[in-house]
Amino acid sequence: MKRKLSEQQNATIYQYKLIKRKVIAKELIYSHILMAVIFVGFQILIYEMEGLFSWLFGFALIQALHLLVLLLTFIRVDEAADRQWIWRITPPWIGFKPANDISLLIFRRVHRHLFWIGLCFIALLYPWTKPSLMISLVSWHIWLLTPRLIVSFFFRKQHTDGVLRLQTKEASYYQR
């Protein structure tokens, strides 16, 4: 009987209650992608082939920067489940996103770090980069983080101890 009770005490039961859901309209996804197309068109129109190279190189550099900031941020995070991030190319979550549900507090903290550290890193590169690359770095950084910052803003009034689930067409907030 004692063995049975100890097994029940170690069991974990998750119960979530959906508090708020934000469905992402197709038009919003299309307009977000259109911004990247306009951006590459601007780069090619103004800077020609250097602009196209800067556009591609800027995307790769910002992805590497985001990965570095994620790894450095998670040195301080205790929960191993929140360290599982994957790289996706499905709009609107292009780039790194949580593989599983994530605490809203950690989601906000990570993206706040990504935003500000990314801008500081880009500002440090300013004296040594060409204008086309500088424009690409800033634009890609803001473009990649915009959907996540909007989700963070949308759920700003929710308790931070809840769980956020990002899916292809929606973002949901669950209370534990």
C-alpha positions as CSV (number, residue, x, y, z in Angstrom):
1,M,0.0,0.0,0.0
2,K,2.9,2.4,0.8
3,R,4.5,1.7,-2.5
4,K,1.2,2.5,-4.3
5,L,0.9,5.8,-2.5
6,S,4.4,6.8,-3.3
7,E,3.9,6.1,-7.0
8,Q,0.7,8.3,-6.9
9,Q,2.6,11.1,-5.3
10,N,5.3,11.1,-8.0
11,A,2.7,11.1,-10.8
12,T,2.3,14.4,-12.6
13,I,-1.1,15.4,-13.9
14,Y,-1.4,18.4,-16.2
15,Q,-4.7,20.2,-16.4
16,Y,-4.9,23.2,-18.6
17,K,-7.8,25.6,-19.1
18,L,-8.0,27.6,-22.3
19,I,-8.2,31.2,-21.4
20,K,-7.6,33.1,-24.6
21,R,-7.0,32.2,-28.2
22,K,-5.8,34.4,-31.1
23,V,-6.4,33.0,-34.5
24,I,-4.0,34.4,-37.1
25,A,-5.7,35.5,-40.2
26,K,-4.3,34.4,-43.6
27,E,-4.3,38.1,-44.7
28,L,-2.0,38.9,-41.8
29,I,0.4,36.1,-42.8
30,Y,0.4,37.2,-46.4
31,S,1.1,40.8,-45.6
32,H,3.9,39.7,-43.3
33,I,5.5,37.7,-46.2
34,L,4.8,40.6,-48.6
35,M,6.9,42.9,-46.4
36,A,9.9,40.6,-47.0
37,V,9.3,40.7,-50.7
38,I,9.0,44.4,-50.7
39,F,12.2,44.5,-48.6
40,V,14.2,42.4,-51.1
41,G,12.8,44.5,-54.0
42,F,14.0,47.7,-52.3
43,Q,17.4,46.2,-51.7
44,I,17.8,45.1,-55.3
45,L,16.4,48.5,-56.6
46,I,18.8,50.6,-54.5
47,Y,21.9,48.4,-54.1
48,E,21.5,46.0,-57.0
49,M,23.3,42.6,-56.5
50,E,25.0,43.8,-53.3
51,G,21.5,44.4,-51.9
52,L,20.4,40.8,-52.8
53,F,23.6,39.5,-51.2
54,S,23.0,41.7,-48.1
55,W,19.4,40.5,-47.9
56,L,20.5,36.8,-47.9
57,F,23.5,37.2,-45.7
58,G,21.5,39.4,-43.2
59,F,18.9,36.7,-42.8
60,A,21.6,34.1,-42.1
61,L,23.4,36.3,-39.7
62,I,20.3,37.3,-37.8
63,Q,19.3,33.6,-37.4
64,A,22.8,32.8,-36.0
65,L,22.5,35.8,-33.6
66,H,19.1,34.6,-32.4
67,L,20.5,31.1,-31.8
68,L,23.4,32.6,-29.8
69,V,21.1,34.7,-27.7
70,L,18.7,31.8,-27.1
71,L,21.6,29.6,-26.0
72,L,23.0,32.3,-23.7
73,T,19.5,33.0,-22.3
74,F,18.9,29.4,-21.4
75,I,22.0,29.2,-19.3
76,R,19.9,30.9,-16.7
77,V,16.7,29.0,-17.2
78,D,16.1,26.0,-14.9
79,E,13.4,24.1,-16.7
80,A,14.9,21.8,-19.3
81,A,11.5,21.5,-21.2
82,D,11.6,25.2,-22.0
83,R,15.0,24.7,-23.7
84,Q,13.6,22.8,-26.6
85,W,13.4,25.2,-29.5
86,I,13.2,24.3,-33.2
87,W,13.9,26.2,-36.3
88,R,10.9,26.5,-38.7
89,I,10.2,28.2,-42.0
90,T,6.4,28.1,-41.7
91,P,4.9,31.6,-41.5
92,P,4.3,33.5,-39.3
93,W,6.8,31.6,-37.0
94,I,9.8,31.8,-39.2
95,G,13.0,31.2,-37.3
96,F,13.4,29.7,-33.8
97,K,10.2,28.9,-31.9
98,P,9.4,26.7,-28.8
99,A,9.0,23.1,-29.7
100,N,6.5,22.6,-27.0
101,D,4.2,24.7,-24.8
102,I,6.2,27.4,-23.0
103,S,5.6,29.5,-20.0
104,L,4.4,32.9,-20.9
105,L,6.9,34.5,-18.6
106,I,9.8,32.7,-20.2
107,F,8.5,33.5,-23.7
108,R,8.3,37.2,-22.9
109,R,11.8,37.1,-21.3
110,V,13.4,35.3,-24.1
111,H,12.0,37.6,-26.8
112,R,12.8,40.7,-24.8
113,H,16.4,39.5,-24.7
114,L,16.3,38.6,-28.4
115,F,15.0,42.1,-29.3
116,W,17.3,44.2,-27.2
117,I,20.5,42.2,-27.4
118,G,19.9,41.8,-31.2
119,L,19.6,45.6,-31.6
120,C,22.7,46.2,-29.5
121,F,24.7,43.6,-31.5
122,I,23.6,45.3,-34.8
123,A,24.5,48.7,-33.4
124,L,28.0,47.4,-32.5
125,L,28.5,46.3,-36.2
126,Y,27.5,49.8,-37.5
127,P,31.0,51.2,-38.1
128,W,32.2,48.2,-40.1
129,T,29.1,47.3,-42.2
130,K,27.9,48.7,-45.5
131,P,24.6,50.5,-45.5
132,S,22.8,47.7,-47.4
133,L,23.9,45.1,-44.8
134,M,23.0,47.4,-41.9
135,I,19.5,47.9,-43.4
136,S,19.1,44.1,-43.9
137,L,20.2,43.3,-40.4
138,V,17.8,45.7,-38.7
139,S,14.9,44.8,-41.1
140,W,15.3,41.0,-40.7
141,H,15.7,41.3,-36.9
142,I,12.5,43.3,-36.6
143,W,10.7,41.3,-39.3
144,L,11.4,38.0,-37.6
145,L,10.4,39.1,-34.1
146,T,7.3,41.1,-35.0
147,P,4.8,38.1,-34.8
148,R,6.2,37.0,-31.5
149,L,6.1,40.5,-30.1
150,I,2.6,40.9,-31.2
151,V,1.6,37.6,-29.5
152,S,3.4,38.8,-26.3
153,F,1.5,42.1,-26.6
154,F,-1.8,40.3,-27.2
155,F,-1.5,38.2,-24.0
156,R,0.0,41.0,-21.9
157,K,-2.9,41.1,-19.4
158,Q,-2.7,37.4,-18.7
159,H,-1.0,35.9,-15.7
160,T,2.6,35.0,-16.5
161,D,2.4,31.6,-14.8
162,G,0.2,30.3,-17.7
163,V,1.3,28.4,-20.8
164,L,1.6,29.6,-24.3
165,R,1.1,27.3,-27.3
166,L,2.1,28.5,-30.8
167,Q,0.6,26.7,-33.7
168,T,0.6,27.4,-37.4
169,K,-2.7,29.3,-37.5
170,E,-3.2,30.3,-33.9
171,A,-1.6,31.2,-30.5
172,S,-3.4,30.0,-27.4
173,Y,-2.9,30.8,-23.7
174,Y,-3.7,28.2,-21.1
175,Q,-4.0,28.6,-17.3
176,R,-2.4,25.8,-15.2
